[in-house]
Amino acid sequence: MKHPRTHVWKAAVATAVGGAALAGVRTATGRAVRSAPTLAAAGTGMAAGGLLAYEWLTPRSWLYGPVFWHARTSERVVALTFDDGPCHPYTGQLLEILDHEGIRATFFQVGNNVIREPNLSAEVASRHEVGNHTFTHPHLTWSRPGKVREELLRGQEAIHEATGTLPHLFRVPHGWYGPQVISAAGDLGMRCVGWSVTAWDWDRPPSDVIQSRILHGVGPGGVTLLHDGQDTDAFPKADRSHTIAAVSDIIHILKANGYGFLTLPEMMDLDGAG
Ligand SMILES: [Zn+2]
């Protein structure tokens, strides 16, 4: 699997080269509207702007600080992560599957949902890794630093109150980081996390589609993203039955292909050792 930056830089270069080529063509035909240098410069400017916007927003952002999204390893290991819980009955069903398979995973919980289901949150934390996913699951990309800090802090408080542990991991809602989000998480002692493959299961595709998307995109050191809740909604609005139905098969097929399962901190340790 290639690092997405490879593609970004390719796109940036292609845009710049495109601008230059366009200028050349126009000049050669004698119908140049603008000079070659002007068009080439415009191409470069667009590329730089696009790159900056991508890096501002991407779940794998690196420009403003490190976001962990996979381990650089050839070992067949995967970290399963689940966002937006705890949410009855799905989180409990997931815990049963993971227990049955002898697997530990990582759950990014929403503070508001933790307050609604404190016992479920504690049950998750007793066996798995728990990360902060804010308090109300807002879009934080363009939020002021004070608002970001408040969302993260209230998420920490809710999780600490329910589980007795303080998360060291943070995943931004909706996947888009900004520099103020990364620095706020760092100030509160949390590392920012993205993912390497998701099944877009927030749109509730059929479970076989969820399964094939994950299995198609996963590789050694991969971090999968699925959902055991939805925003701050509870059952029945938050319907994660398709996701839960896909998880057992995903695990069985990965196991059959020689994969082992790590929590995110374990995956980070592996990456650091590599
Ligand atoms: Zn989320």
Residues whose N, C-alpha, C, O or C-beta is under 5 A from the ligand:
A	BS01	ZN	D83 D84 P173 H174
